[in-house]
Amino acid sequence: KNQVEQSPQSLIILEGKNCTLQCNYTVSPFSNLRWYKQDTGRGPVSLTIMTFSENTKSNGRYTATLDADTKQSSLHITASQLSDSASYICVVSAAQAGTALIFGKGTTLSVSS
Amino acid sequence: DVKVTQSSRYLVKRTGEKVFLECVQDMDHENMFWYRQDPGLGLRLIYFSYDVKMKEKGDIPEGYSVSREKKERFSLILESASTNQTSMYLCASSPPLLNQPQHFGDGTRLSIL
């Protein structure tokens, strides 16, 4: 069964610290892996999309990694800011016609001052 | 920038009512989606459409229908609203290519009393 598991479920860190969120998946055949950020009361916004051949992709202070062999991805946030407080959702796309997206349940990050 | 606009941010309806949720996108995207988001369950796909007048069932279509008469507009219809349809509803659009992100609206928080 296609599944996406994220850990931890929630995380609290101090402003300025780094953190790493994890995503494990069992999706086949694999097409790409996406990370979204969802602020409270808003829709998700795309951070990165990585295909099978990409190991790392950055978007400002956000760096996503992908290990297609172990079917694991991580999202590293550097020098966290209060505005990073949000839910981070990992989404894996199966290699079918455009719509087979499997969503993780998200990690809720709280950055405190 | 892509903009996906959902007609209402908050909506309160009564059980048995027919409810319409509207979504409009301004980027000429072929694909449009309706999701519901519930705590602990993540995003679940209700219906999607890959062209005008075309629709496909997602994972949880029961109790819902959709309409896509124009490319930019995708409507979600609750035929006879029930309390278990109280949820956050998110609309998204994307180009047809596999490695393109979805763009989400900010959601409609629907309460059925």
HADDOCK unambig.tbl for C-alpha pairs under 7 A between the chains (distance, minus, plus):
assign (segid A and resid 32 and name CA) (segid B and resid 99 and name CA) 6.72 0.50 0.50
assign (segid A and resid 41 and name CA) (segid B and resid 106 and name CA) 6.96 0.50 0.50
assign (segid A and resid 42 and name CA) (segid B and resid 106 and name CA) 4.45 0.50 0.50
assign (segid A and resid 42 and name CA) (segid B and resid 107 and name CA) 6.66 0.50 0.50
assign (segid A and resid 43 and name CA) (segid B and resid 90 and name CA) 6.99 0.50 0.50
assign (segid A and resid 43 and name CA) (segid B and resid 104 and name CA) 5.37 0.50 0.50
assign (segid A and resid 43 and name CA) (segid B and resid 105 and name CA) 5.41 0.50 0.50
assign (segid A and resid 43 and name CA) (segid B and resid 106 and name CA) 4.19 0.50 0.50
assign (segid A and resid 43 and name CA) (segid B and resid 107 and name CA) 6.08 0.50 0.50
assign (segid A and resid 44 and name CA) (segid B and resid 104 and name CA) 6.04 0.50 0.50
assign (segid A and resid 45 and name CA) (segid B and resid 103 and name CA) 6.88 0.50 0.50
assign (segid A and resid 45 and name CA) (segid B and resid 104 and name CA) 6.96 0.50 0.50
assign (segid A and resid 46 and name CA) (segid B and resid 101 and name CA) 6.42 0.50 0.50
assign (segid A and resid 98 and name CA) (segid B and resid 96 and name CA) 6.14 0.50 0.50
assign (segid A and resid 98 and name CA) (segid B and resid 97 and name CA) 6.35 0.50 0.50
assign (segid A and resid 98 and name CA) (segid B and resid 98 and name CA) 4.81 0.50 0.50
assign (segid A and resid 103 and name CA) (segid B and resid 42 and name CA) 6.96 0.50 0.50
assign (segid A and resid 103 and name CA) (segid B and resid 43 and name CA) 6.43 0.50 0.50
assign (segid A and resid 104 and name CA) (segid B and resid 42 and name CA) 6.61 0.50 0.50
assign (segid A and resid 105 and name CA) (segid B and resid 40 and name CA) 6.56 0.50 0.50
assign (segid A and resid 105 and name CA) (segid B and resid 41 and name CA) 6.06 0.50 0.50
assign (segid A and resid 105 and name CA) (segid B and resid 42 and name CA) 4.37 0.50 0.50
assign (segid A and resid 106 and name CA) (segid B and resid 42 and name CA) 6.96 0.50 0.50
